[in-house]
Amino acid sequence: MSQIDYNQELTPEVREKMRKNLVYVGIFSVVMLFAGLSSGYIVSAGDSFWVKYNFPPAFYVSTVLILLSSIVLSVGIKIAQKGNASILKTIVPLTFILGVGFAYFQFRGYSELYYNGAFLSSKITVSEGRYGSYYELEVNGKYMEVDGNDYLVAGKVIPEAQKEQISAFAKQFEAITKIKHPVISGLDKYTLLYKHQPVSLKDGKFYVRDTIELTHVDLIRLEEFSWHIRDGRGDFFHKGKFGKDFKVYYKKQELEYKNRTLLYKGMPLNAPLQLKMESASDTATSYLYILTFLHLLHILVTLIFMLRASIRSFSGKLAADNFLPVRTLAIFWHFLGGLWIYLLLFLLFIH
């Protein structure tokens, strides 16, 4: 008996059971994947420095969209089963559109995270090129200080417009080791200091006190320094106010930040912890990207099948076996919606 004949003899009940079992196997695989990642997240947070910050509003918008899409799809199938099969011509494409909206706002959320300094892979605190370690700036003859991610002159936080001007000045040094004869503008307004001594530019070379030429290593440090100033970064990679927009924890204990120093249980980090902090990666954000993007990847793949179902809805083929094709698709779509709710709550309460 051929494979085609075999399939033709399958009863609707058997076909439904087979298709649903395939969906359940897929769901089980996805559950195991995210259970492993969730466990890894919790274990990793136990003995390392961990960053917590506010979630992008775009993620909440995407949550509303995926919940709405599940409701629309569920109601549409029930109406179709009652004899109004034409409703699927509206419901399935609408679910697809809402799913695309979910994906769009997820990417918007990633954009907000990136803008706020939450990168897939980065450190928590600035070490190489840290303001004040080697280089500093004077703005119009007044010394500029750093507090967290704020730039201050004469004790006042610099306005954003002026901060952008300082960023533009620093940008000129971002690849200074690769420029043979650099020309730097703005030296009449900004003074670059190396170990508290003014840096001058003569004949394409940088000098301290007009006599001591900066070495290649010094220029590399200047590049690193300029990258942070260019990006508006102070002591932390995350933008915003420490303790308000983001927090740092160690062994589930929130750290304090005073006078450019992190405090653990009221005391400055000891030497081993300080070294650990300087080399620590922002594992929390890495996990956030991995968890949410893997979910989004499943959404995007499912949207391909949703698009196919949307096209088939106009031919009436979705009515086969009591709308089995769209019902099995709906099972996985509802699961992905529930998975996103789990991830959101997990990250909100643990992240």
URBEL-V955942 format. One record per backbone hydrogen bond with DSSP energy under -1.0 kcal/mol. NH is the residue of the N-H (numbers start at 1). CO is the residue of the C=O. E is the energy in kcal/mol with one decimal. If there is no record, write none. Layout:
nh = {NH:NH}
co = {CO:CO}
e = {E:E}
This chain:
nh = {6:7:8:9:15:16:17:18:19:20:21:22:23:24:25:26:27:28:29:30:31:32:33:34:35:36:37:38:39:40:41:42:43:44:45:46:50:52:54:59:61:62:63:64:65:66:67:68:69:70:71:72:73:74:75:76:77:78:79:80:81:83:84:87:88:89:90:91:92:94:95:96:97:98:99:100:101:102:103:104:105:106:107:108:109:110:111:112:113:114:115:116:117:118:119:124:126:130:132:133:136:138:139:140:142:144:145:147:150:152:153:156:158:163:164:165:166:167:168:169:170:171:172:173:174:176:178:189:190:191:193:194:195:197:199:200:202:205:207:208:209:211:212:214:219:220:221:222:223:224:225:226:227:228:229:230:231:232:233:235:237:239:243:244:245:246:247:249:250:253:255:256:258:261:263:264:267:269:274:275:276:277:278:279:282:283:286:287:288:289:290:291:292:293:294:295:296:297:298:299:300:301:302:303:304:305:306:307:308:309:310:311:312:313:314:315:317:319:320:324:327:328:329:330:331:332:333:334:335:336:337:338:339:340:341:342:343:344:345:346:347:348:349:350}
co = {2:3:4:5:11:12:13:14:15:16:17:18:19:20:21:22:23:24:25:26:27:28:29:30:31:32:33:34:35:36:37:38:39:40:41:43:249:247:245:56:57:58:59:60:61:62:63:64:65:66:67:68:69:70:71:72:73:74:75:76:77:80:79:84:85:86:87:87:88:90:91:92:93:94:95:96:97:98:99:100:101:102:103:104:105:106:107:108:109:110:111:112:114:113:117:280:235:127:135:130:193:191:142:189:139:137:152:150:147:145:156:153:151:159:160:161:162:163:164:165:166:167:169:170:171:173:175:186:186:138:136:197:134:194:192:207:205:202:200:212:198:208:208:206:215:216:217:218:219:220:221:222:223:224:225:226:227:229:228:148:124:116:246:241:241:241:52:50:253:250:248:263:261:258:256:267:264:262:270:271:272:273:274:275:122:281:282:283:284:285:286:287:288:289:290:291:292:293:294:295:296:297:298:299:300:301:302:303:304:305:306:307:308:309:311:312:312:316:317:320:323:324:325:326:327:328:329:330:331:332:333:334:335:336:337:338:339:340:341:342:343:344:345:346}
e = {-2.0:-2.2:-2.0:-1.4:-2.5:-2.4:-2.2:-2.6:-2.5:-2.5:-2.3:-1.8:-1.9:-2.7:-2.3:-2.0:-2.5:-2.7:-2.1:-2.1:-2.7:-2.3:-2.0:-2.4:-2.3:-2.1:-1.9:-2.5:-2.2:-2.4:-2.2:-2.1:-2.6:-2.6:-1.7:-1.2:-2.7:-2.6:-1.3:-1.6:-1.7:-2.2:-1.5:-1.9:-1.9:-2.2:-2.0:-2.4:-2.3:-1.8:-2.1:-2.7:-2.4:-2.5:-2.6:-2.3:-2.1:-1.8:-2.2:-2.3:-2.4:-1.7:-1.6:-1.5:-1.6:-1.4:-1.4:-2.7:-1.7:-1.9:-2.5:-2.2:-2.4:-2.4:-2.3:-2.3:-2.2:-2.1:-2.2:-2.6:-2.3:-1.8:-2.1:-1.8:-2.1:-2.2:-2.2:-2.1:-2.4:-2.6:-2.4:-1.9:-1.6:-3.0:-1.2:-1.1:-2.2:-1.7:-2.7:-2.1:-1.8:-2.1:-3.2:-3.0:-1.6:-2.5:-3.2:-2.3:-2.3:-2.6:-2.4:-1.6:-3.2:-2.3:-2.2:-1.3:-2.2:-2.2:-2.1:-1.9:-2.5:-1.8:-1.1:-2.2:-1.4:-1.5:-1.6:-1.3:-2.9:-2.3:-2.6:-3.7:-3.2:-1.5:-2.9:-2.9:-3.0:-1.6:-2.8:-3.1:-1.9:-1.8:-2.3:-2.4:-2.0:-2.0:-2.1:-1.8:-2.2:-2.3:-2.4:-2.5:-2.1:-1.3:-1.8:-3.2:-1.8:-1.4:-3.4:-2.9:-2.0:-3.0:-3.4:-1.6:-2.5:-1.2:-2.9:-3.2:-2.4:-1.6:-3.1:-2.2:-2.7:-1.3:-2.8:-3.6:-1.3:-1.6:-2.9:-2.3:-2.1:-2.7:-2.4:-1.4:-3.2:-2.1:-1.6:-2.5:-2.0:-2.5:-2.3:-3.1:-2.4:-2.5:-2.2:-1.6:-2.5:-2.5:-1.7:-2.0:-2.7:-2.1:-2.3:-2.3:-1.1:-1.2:-2.2:-2.5:-2.0:-2.4:-2.2:-2.0:-2.2:-1.7:-1.0:-1.3:-1.2:-1.2:-1.3:-2.0:-2.1:-2.6:-1.6:-2.0:-1.7:-1.5:-2.2:-3.0:-1.9:-2.4:-2.0:-2.5:-2.7:-2.1:-1.8:-2.2:-2.6:-2.9:-2.5:-3.0:-2.8:-2.3:-2.5:-1.9}
